Amino acid sequence: MRVTVGGKELKAAISWGSKGVNRNAGDSSSSAQTIMELEGSTLTVKSFDGRRFFSASAPISGLSSTENASVRVFGPHLSAAVNVLTDEPVTLDIQDSEVIVILPRSQFSIARSSLKAPKFPDTPDVIGSIPVADLRKAATRAATTALSGDGLPIPALGAVCFDFSPEKRTVRLEATDRITLLVRDIEYVPEADAAHQILLIPSGSVKSLLAGMGDEGDVTLRANDMFFGIEGDNFAGYVGLESVEPVAYEKLMAMELDKRFTFDRLALIAAIRNVTTMSTQNTEVYFHIEEGSLEVSDKPMKSKVDIDISSDGEGGIPEGETYVIKFNPAALNPALAAAVTPVLSMSFIAETKPVVFRETGVNGVDDKTLFNMVMPLR
């Protein structure tokens, strides 16, 4: 059996469809296998390691209406093929013991596996659709904020909480590493019968879903009690959920913050970068705040950058008072980068209490869809 497929399309299908391979398992484990299904005018590549299920398709030519095949190969071997594929058409020669990949000027073979194919999970129910660019932007920031790794004292620290509210037509993403808290609301279109759901997804799984995803069009969201998934025109990915209760942040979001000012986001990012680059002690930065002025410095006060601030609107910095707040730049920079508006507001109660950053519109009013809290250093 021979089929022809575009090199670019084949690379994309392999890259996405083999994400669910358990790469820590040897070739004797079914969870390390990749399945290639050929039927009609479509090649589907899919894999499942027990927690993650990915599939992707590519158009092919050469099969008759009565021909089809399901081919199992060792996942890492198929993934390695991406490194030699070009955008030129590729011929796949499916034989009894191997798959021969024929390129315009060379060829190689991948051994078929005799292992039983893993049992793939049922496709979760549709819960709505969302612009992929919005999801990608918010979820990437949230996954970066959450801790990563196994054995965390609180499993929710290493996960992103997705709160789907059909009534509000919003998805709230929440993530924290105990130093920074990110809460972001994005709009989605729920299914007519969709129910309110709160899903806790490991940060590594969120990153797996986002890696290689485009930025155009809408994607379908699916979920059940065990899996959350994103589905596009020619790809799908589903990841397992954490079985712990999410952390409630409502009290933090509702706390009273009596001191507030606005500033140019890029100016502050540049000031922090200048100070930490010039300083030999770049593990902390100091904000010296007074009415109309914010000075960013390192501890020895050898490197200092001033930026203008405004106290118009709610809150403000009392005249004659000065506050010094110490931050870890590694926690502060992602909080500033999570926003997209040119102007942000910074609100706080005291020098050692949580500091909240929000996006601010041209009218000086804070946008409530972003809540980014950073704990100062003591």
SVG drawing of the C-alpha trace seen along z (x, -y; Angstrom):
<svg xmlns="http://www.w3.org/2000/svg" viewBox="-29 -66 57 74">
<polyline fill="none" stroke="black" stroke-width="0.4" points="0.0,0.0 1.4,-3.4 0.1,-6.8 1.3,-10.3 1.2,-13.2 2.6,-16.7 5.8,-17.0 4.6,-20.1 1.3,-18.4 2.9,-15.2 5.4,-17.1 2.5,-19.0 0.5,-15.7 3.4,-13.9 4.5,-16.8 1.0,-17.2 -0.3,-13.6 2.7,-12.1 2.6,-14.4 0.8,-11.8 3.7,-9.3 5.1,-8.2 8.8,-9.0 10.0,-7.5 8.8,-4.1 10.7,-1.6 9.5,-0.3 7.9,2.6 5.2,0.4 2.0,-0.3 2.0,-3.9 5.1,-4.6 3.4,-3.7 2.1,-6.0 -0.9,-4.9 -1.1,-5.8 -4.5,-5.3 -5.0,-5.6 -8.6,-5.7 -10.0,-7.3 -8.2,-10.6 -7.0,-11.1 -4.0,-10.0 -4.5,-10.3 -1.6,-10.2 -2.6,-9.6 -1.1,-8.6 -2.2,-8.1 0.0,-7.6 -2.9,-7.2 -3.0,-10.9 -2.7,-12.6 -4.4,-11.9 -3.4,-13.7 -4.4,-13.2 -3.8,-15.1 -4.7,-14.5 -3.3,-15.2 -4.8,-14.8 -3.4,-11.9 -3.8,-10.5 -3.4,-7.0 -5.9,-4.9 -8.8,-3.2 -12.3,-3.3 -11.8,0.2 -8.3,-0.3 -7.5,-1.2 -4.8,-0.5 -3.9,-0.9 -0.1,-1.0 1.6,-1.0 5.2,-2.3 7.5,-3.3 6.6,-6.9 10.1,-8.5 11.1,-6.8 8.3,-8.5 8.9,-11.8 12.5,-11.7 11.3,-11.6 10.2,-15.3 13.9,-16.3 14.5,-15.0 11.1,-15.8 10.8,-18.9 7.8,-20.6 8.1,-18.4 5.6,-15.5 6.4,-12.2 5.4,-8.7 4.6,-6.2 5.0,-2.6 3.2,-0.5 4.7,3.0 4.2,6.0 7.1,5.2 8.0,1.6 6.9,-1.8 9.2,-3.1 9.3,-6.9 10.3,-7.9 11.6,-11.4 12.4,-13.1 16.1,-12.3 16.3,-9.7 14.3,-7.2 14.3,-5.5 12.2,-3.0 10.4,-2.8 9.8,0.7 6.1,1.6 5.2,2.7 3.4,5.9 2.2,4.6 -1.5,4.2 -2.7,0.7 -3.6,-1.3 -7.2,-1.8 -8.1,-5.4 -10.6,-7.3 -14.0,-8.4 -14.2,-11.9 -15.4,-14.3 -18.5,-16.4 -18.4,-19.8 -18.6,-22.7 -18.1,-25.6 -15.8,-27.4 -13.2,-30.1 -10.8,-32.2 -7.6,-30.3 -5.5,-33.5 -7.3,-34.5 -7.0,-31.1 -3.4,-30.8 -2.4,-34.1 -4.2,-33.7 -3.4,-30.0 0.3,-30.5 0.5,-33.2 -1.4,-31.1 0.7,-27.9 3.9,-30.0 2.6,-31.4 1.8,-27.9 4.5,-25.8 5.7,-22.7 7.0,-19.4 5.7,-16.4 5.4,-16.0 4.1,-19.6 2.8,-20.1 -0.5,-21.4 -1.3,-19.8 -3.3,-22.9 -0.1,-24.9 1.1,-23.1 -2.2,-23.4 -4.3,-26.0 -7.9,-26.3 -10.3,-26.8 -13.7,-28.1 -16.3,-27.9 -19.4,-30.1 -22.0,-29.7 -24.2,-32.4 -21.4,-35.0 -20.0,-33.5 -16.5,-33.7 -13.7,-31.4 -11.7,-32.4 -8.2,-31.1 -6.4,-31.1 -2.9,-30.1 -0.5,-30.7 3.0,-29.8 2.4,-31.2 4.3,-34.4 2.3,-35.5 -1.4,-35.0 -2.9,-35.4 -6.6,-35.6 -7.7,-36.3 -11.2,-36.3 -11.7,-35.6 -14.9,-35.3 -16.1,-32.1 -19.3,-30.8 -20.8,-28.0 -22.9,-25.1 -26.6,-25.6 -26.8,-23.0 -23.4,-23.5 -23.2,-23.5 -20.9,-25.4 -17.6,-23.6 -14.4,-24.0 -11.4,-22.0 -7.9,-21.8 -5.4,-21.1 -1.6,-20.4 0.5,-23.3 2.6,-20.9 -0.4,-19.6 -1.6,-23.1 1.7,-23.8 1.5,-20.6 -1.9,-21.6 -0.7,-25.0 2.7,-24.1 2.4,-24.1 -1.1,-25.5 -1.8,-28.3 -3.2,-31.8 -6.1,-32.0 -9.7,-30.9 -11.7,-29.3 -11.3,-26.0 -13.8,-23.7 -13.5,-23.0 -14.4,-19.6 -14.5,-18.1 -15.8,-15.3 -14.9,-14.1 -11.5,-12.9 -10.3,-14.9 -10.1,-18.4 -9.5,-18.9 -9.0,-21.4 -10.2,-20.4 -9.5,-22.2 -10.1,-21.4 -7.4,-18.8 -6.1,-18.3 -7.3,-17.4 -5.6,-17.1 -7.0,-15.9 -5.2,-15.9 -6.1,-14.5 -7.5,-16.5 -6.2,-16.9 -8.5,-15.3 -8.1,-17.9 -10.2,-20.9 -9.1,-24.2 -7.9,-27.0 -10.5,-29.8 -9.2,-33.2 -12.4,-35.3 -11.3,-36.8 -8.0,-38.0 -9.7,-39.5 -12.1,-41.4 -9.6,-42.8 -9.5,-46.6 -6.6,-48.4 -6.4,-52.0 -3.2,-53.1 -3.3,-53.1 -1.4,-54.8 -1.1,-54.2 2.0,-53.9 3.3,-53.1 3.8,-49.4 6.7,-49.3 8.5,-52.1 8.4,-50.1 9.5,-46.9 12.4,-48.8 13.3,-50.3 13.4,-47.0 15.5,-45.5 18.0,-48.4 18.4,-48.2 18.8,-44.4 21.2,-44.5 23.5,-47.1 23.3,-45.8 25.5,-43.0 22.6,-42.1 19.8,-41.5 17.8,-39.1 15.6,-42.0 14.4,-45.4 13.1,-48.3 10.1,-50.5 10.4,-53.9 6.9,-55.4 5.7,-58.9 3.1,-61.2 3.8,-61.5 7.0,-59.5 8.2,-55.9 12.0,-55.2 13.2,-51.7 16.6,-50.7 18.8,-47.9 19.6,-47.5 22.9,-49.6 21.0,-52.4 23.8,-52.4 21.4,-51.8 18.2,-54.0 15.5,-54.7 12.7,-57.2 9.3,-56.9 6.3,-59.1 3.1,-57.9 -0.4,-59.3 -2.7,-59.1 -5.8,-60.3 -9.0,-58.4 -9.6,-56.1 -7.0,-55.7 -3.8,-57.6 -0.6,-58.2 -1.0,-60.5 1.0,-63.7 4.3,-63.7 4.3,-59.9 6.9,-57.5 6.7,-53.8 9.4,-51.3 8.4,-47.9 10.9,-45.1 10.2,-42.6 11.8,-39.6 12.1,-40.5 11.5,-36.8 8.0,-37.1 7.3,-40.7 8.3,-40.6 5.7,-37.9 3.0,-39.8 3.7,-42.9 4.1,-40.8 0.7,-39.2 -1.0,-42.5 -1.5,-43.9 -2.7,-47.5 0.0,-50.3 -1.2,-51.5 -1.4,-49.5 -2.5,-50.3 -0.7,-49.2 -2.6,-49.0 -1.6,-48.0 -2.3,-48.4 1.2,-48.4 4.8,-47.7 4.7,-44.0 1.2,-43.2 0.1,-41.8 0.3,-44.1 -2.2,-44.0 -1.7,-45.0 -4.6,-45.6 -5.0,-46.7 -6.3,-50.2 -8.2,-51.8 -7.9,-55.2 -10.5,-56.5 -8.3,-55.6 -10.7,-52.8 -9.3,-49.4 -10.3,-46.5 -11.6,-43.8 -10.8,-40.9 -7.2,-40.8 -6.2,-40.4 -2.4,-39.9 -1.2,-39.8 2.5,-39.7 3.8,-39.2 6.6,-41.6 9.8,-40.3 10.1,-40.9"/>
</svg>
